[in-house]
Amino acid sequence: MTAETRTELPQATGSCCSPTGSCHDGAAEAPAGGVTTVYEVKGMTCGHCEGAVSEEISAIAGVTSVAAVAATGLVTVTSEAVLDEAAVRAAVDEAGYELVGRA
């Protein structure tokens, strides 16, 4: 008798891993061709501040990702199109901080 050797691992139903072994299927990746803008925000001092600013800016239509860094005061926003700066300013104000402008 000969033994058959199986080299592939079976995929569990509902697994987060793709057939290629990646833990991501690409569905959550940022869209290609987005617009990235960096803003300077005054008053952020901690992770809570970063979260508050990110949450408010993320609510603007067309925003696909936000990364706020309190240590530098910079907020990187990726969106489907150029954002109206007044909308960004209003979101930052709502979070309790001050938009200085584009970095």
C-alpha positions, 0 to 999 in steps of 0.5 A: 500500500502507498500512503497519500501525503496531503500538503494543504491544510483544510479551511475551517468554515468561517475562518478569517484566513483566505485560501492563500493563508492571509488573514485578510481577504482585502475587503477592508483595505483602503481604496486605491486613488483616495485623497490623503490630507494631513491637518494640524490640530491643536490641543490633543494630548493623549489617546483619548484626544486622538480617538475623539478627533478621529471619531468626529472626522470619520463621520464626514461623508467620504472619509475612509480612514483617519489617523490622529497622533497627539504627540505631533498634533497631526491628523492624516485623513484619507477620503474618496475626494477632497474634503471641504475644510469647513466640514473638517473644522466643524468636526474637530471643533465638535471633538473639542479641539482646534483645527490649525489648518493643513500641515 
